[in-house]
Amino acid sequence: MATKLEQEEYLYRRAIGIIESTDTDYDKENLLFQEVWLPLAELYKDRLSVPKAEEKP
């Protein structure tokens, strides 16, 4: 199984591939959201949902 860093690297490489593709901007936006940003958010959801009581100033 790939580490978080390896998964993140794959997602960034996928984003570059999508951005450099000949698809329309609309298609690129949809692909980036579905294939990169959602999986990236899922990968780091533990950092995004820190309860207020645990936050440090």
N, C-alpha and C positions, 0 to 999 in steps of 0.2 A: 504494500500500500504506500502511496506517495505521501510525503510529508506536506504540511501546510505550505511551506515555502515552495515546494515543487508544484503543488496545485496552483498556487498564486502565480508562479512563473508561467505555467501553461495558459492560465486565463489572460495574462498580459500579452503573451504571444498571440493568442487567439484574437484579442482586441486589435493588435497591429494588423493581423491578417484581414480582419473585417474592414478596418479603416482603409487599407490599401487596395481593397477589392474594387471592382468596377460596378458594384451594385449602386442603386440610387441612395441618396442620403436618407430617405425614409426607411429603406430596407436596412441600411447600416445601423440606424438608430434602433430599430426593432431587434436586430441580431445582437447588437452590443448589450441591450437591456436583458434579453433572454439568455444569451450564451456567456456573458461576461459579468455584468453587474449583479444580477440575481445570485449566481453561484458564488461570487466574491462576497456578497453580503452574508450568504449562508455560511461560508467558510469562517467568517469573523463575527457571527451573530453573538457569540459569548462576550465580545468586547462592546458590542453595540447596545446590549441590554443590561448594563450595570445598574443595579438599584441605586436610587439617590442616596441612601444611607451609607453606601460603600464608597462613594466618590470622595476623592481627596482634593483639597483646595489647591 
